[in-house]
Amino acid sequence: MAKYSFEQKLEAVLGVLERNLSKRESGRQIGAYESDVRKWVRMYQEHGIERLVMRKITPNTKHF
């Protein structure tokens, strides 16, 4: 299970981009570190909202 939901990440990103909160303050509102918010803002700006959606990690199924 991921530590932060898509909604929490989006809330933090929009706090920075639309409400002009600092990354620290936006993160504090959801209990995230400033570095996490910085990463989410960068991902959002470079790849859009889809990049914030949770991705299920699948194990490597190759046999050696």
C-alpha positions as CSV (number, residue, x, y, z in Angstrom):
1,M,0.0,0.0,0.0
2,A,1.3,3.4,-0.9
3,K,1.9,6.0,1.7
4,Y,0.0,8.8,0.0
5,S,-3.1,8.5,-2.1
6,F,-3.5,10.1,-5.5
7,E,-5.9,12.6,-4.0
8,Q,-3.4,13.6,-1.4
9,K,-0.6,14.0,-3.9
10,L,-2.9,16.1,-6.2
11,E,-4.0,18.3,-3.2
12,A,-0.3,19.0,-2.4
13,V,0.6,19.8,-6.0
14,L,-2.3,22.1,-6.5
15,G,-1.6,23.8,-3.2
16,V,1.8,24.8,-4.6
17,L,0.8,25.6,-8.2
18,E,-2.7,27.2,-7.7
19,R,-2.8,28.4,-4.1
20,N,0.9,29.6,-4.0
21,L,1.7,27.6,-0.9
22,S,5.3,26.7,-0.3
23,K,6.2,23.0,-0.9
24,R,6.9,22.7,2.8
25,E,3.5,24.1,3.8
26,S,1.6,22.1,1.2
27,G,3.3,19.0,2.4
28,R,2.6,19.8,6.0
29,Q,-1.1,19.9,5.3
30,I,-1.1,16.2,4.3
31,G,1.8,15.0,6.4
32,A,4.3,14.7,3.6
33,Y,7.9,15.9,3.4
34,E,8.9,18.9,1.3
35,S,11.1,16.6,-0.8
36,D,8.1,14.4,-1.7
37,V,6.0,17.5,-2.7
38,R,8.9,18.7,-4.8
39,K,9.0,15.4,-6.6
40,W,5.3,15.3,-7.2
41,V,5.2,18.9,-8.6
42,R,8.0,18.0,-11.0
43,M,6.3,14.8,-12.1
44,Y,3.0,16.7,-12.6
45,Q,4.7,19.5,-14.6
46,E,6.6,17.1,-16.8
47,H,4.1,14.3,-17.3
48,G,0.7,15.6,-16.3
49,I,-1.8,14.3,-13.8
50,E,-1.5,10.7,-15.0
51,R,1.9,10.4,-13.4
52,L,0.5,10.9,-9.9
53,V,-1.8,7.9,-10.2
54,M,-0.6,4.9,-8.2
55,R,1.2,2.3,-10.2
56,K,1.1,-1.3,-9.2
57,I,4.6,-2.8,-9.2
58,T,4.7,-6.2,-10.7
59,P,7.5,-8.7,-9.8
60,N,10.0,-9.8,-12.4
61,T,8.7,-13.1,-13.8
62,K,11.8,-13.9,-15.9
63,H,13.5,-17.1,-15.1
64,F,17.2,-17.3,-15.4
